[in-house]
Amino acid sequence: METSEVIDALSALAQESRLSAFRLLVGAGPEGLAAGEIAEALGVAPATLSFHLKMLSHAGLIHSQREGRSIRYMASFDAMGELVDFLTSNCCGGDPGSCLPQRKPRRRAAAGGRR
């Protein structure tokens, strides 16, 4: 992954609605979600969502497929992996497996709270 592609990807993710949409699509797996499902889940107006999905698509983080009158969006797991690889490639002299912190279990948000 080229540095300019990394900058585009990180820039696209550096906005709350886009980051939420990307995380939602990652959670949905390879089948992805229809645009209306994403808008409903995030509580975002369709026109606003369209703008955000266009930014994620331009950065190569998601792709879409027309299904009749709707569009289904999917996370690009290859691009996500390349981004993570780029970010960790110089870790511990090129052996990121030896120095990445172990993931701790996530704490649950308080009732009604946000993560």
C-alpha positions, 0 to 999 in steps of 0.5 A: 500500500502506497503512502498516499493510499494510507493517507486517503484511508486514514483521512476517510476514517477520521470522521465519526459517521464514516468510521461508524459506517465502516465498522458497521460494514466490517461487522456485517461481513462479506455480504455487506448491507444495503444503503438503507440498512446503513442509514437506519442503523446509523441514524444518518440522512440518505444524502449525507450517508451517500457522501460518506460512503463515496468518501470510503469508496474513493479511499478503497475501504468499501465497494458496492454492488447494485441490486435492483433499485438499491445498492449494497455496500461491503467492506474491503477486507483486503484494503483493511488488512493492507492498512493494518499491515502498513501501520505495523510493518516497522514494528519491532524491526519488522516482526510485529507479532513479537511486540503488538500488545495483547488485546484485552477484553473490551469493557461493556459501556454503561447502560445507555452509554456510548463506546 
